[in-house]
Amino acid sequence: MQVSEQRRAPASSPAERRQRHDENKLVKRLLRETGRAIHDYGMIEDGDTVMVCLSGGKDSFGLLDILLTLRERAPIRFDIIAVNLDQKQPGFPEHVLPDYLRRKGVRFHIEEQDTYSVVTRVIPEGKTMCSLCSRLRRGILYRVADELGATKIALGHHRDDILATFFLNLFYGGRLKAMPPRLVSDDGRHRVIRPLAYVAEKDLIAYAAMRQFPIIPCNLCGSQENLKRQEVGRMIADWDQRFPSRSWNVFGALSRVVPSHLMDRDLFDFVGLAPNGIARPDGDTAFDGDDSGAYFGDLPAGVRQRFQD
């Protein structure tokens, strides 16, 4: 009996099979949630040229990678161009992004502007640089979008960024305001989209590790300690560990606003509100939904039942 010289591939271990299973679930979830956000807010249309702002961080790498996959599967045709703003930070590895994008076969543009010197000259040492840096970046990217003929500007903000912005405005700005998935730019000339709006940051962290993106850390503002955004981010991460549904409930509330039960007189005519004998779905029974148990969750069962009765 002749023994074949061809060796069989070694059987994978249970741990390896589990890892492949988890990775497949992760990829499917990212594609599904990104596609759902794009559909819900009409972010990408047939014939669009989408300018993906690529910073070198995990979020923008993930956004570009997911959009490239969705483009192959989408029933519409759209183009993608990756744009990186080289802000001339000392030690920035200029070769990393061009090398990566060439390997991927992605059309790209590197815009060189020394915003680093401007920010470090204007902002005193130890102060937060993020706000000025962000404003300078936006203006440059809007101009580049015009020059490249981009019809949409795609940013890599995810669910946790949207939540953090909401809480920052709530805690420190006294406003109910977050990041919309789609908006018109400050200059009124560009459509800005956030396709990762439904994606949790932990999934992007896992995806970046799986895909082994060549991450470039931000050593300008991202390394500054005690930023309010970092504080809020730690709060959200703690909630996700201890109360897994809490962050999603708050996130869902951003798309289920009830103006009649807030206090903004520009959104609802409180002064002109008058009874007319017709039952109103936004009346005082609006507090008696199926989730009313949330108000009594910390009370003993007997006491809670008396209140709910």
QUIGI-V947376 format. One record per backbone hydrogen bond with DSSP energy under -1.0 kcal/mol. CO is the residue of the C=O (numbers start at 1). NH is the residue of the N-H. If there is no record, write none. Layout:
# QUIGI-V947376
co->{CO	CO}
nh->{NH	NH}
This chain:
# QUIGI-V947376
co->{13	14	15	16	17	18	19	20	21	22	23	24	25	26	27	28	29	30	31	32	33	34	35	36	37	38	45	48	49	49	50	51	52	56	57	58	59	60	61	62	63	64	65	66	67	68	70	77	79	81	82	83	84	86	87	89	92	93	95	96	97	98	99	100	101	107	109	111	113	115	116	117	118	119	124	129	130	131	132	133	134	135	136	137	138	139	140	141	142	143	144	145	152	153	154	158	159	160	161	162	163	164	165	166	167	168	169	175	181	183	185	190	191	192	193	194	196	199	200	201	202	203	204	205	206	207	208	208	213	221	227	228	229	230	231	232	233	234	235	236	237	238	239	243	245	246	247	248	249	252	253	258	259	264	264	268	270	280	283	284	285	289	291	292	293	296	300	301	302	303	304	305}
nh->{17	18	19	20	21	22	23	24	25	26	27	28	29	30	31	32	33	34	35	36	37	38	39	40	41	43	48	79	151	152	81	154	83	216	61	62	63	64	65	66	67	68	69	70	71	72	74	47	50	52	109	54	111	113	116	92	94	96	99	100	101	102	103	104	106	82	84	86	115	119	120	121	122	123	127	133	134	135	136	137	138	139	140	141	142	143	144	145	146	147	148	150	51	193	53	162	163	164	165	166	167	168	169	170	171	172	175	177	194	192	188	185	153	183	155	197	199	159	204	205	206	207	208	209	210	211	212	213	215	224	231	232	233	234	235	236	237	238	239	240	241	242	243	246	249	250	251	252	253	255	256	261	262	267	268	270	273	283	286	287	288	292	294	295	296	299	304	305	306	307	308	309}
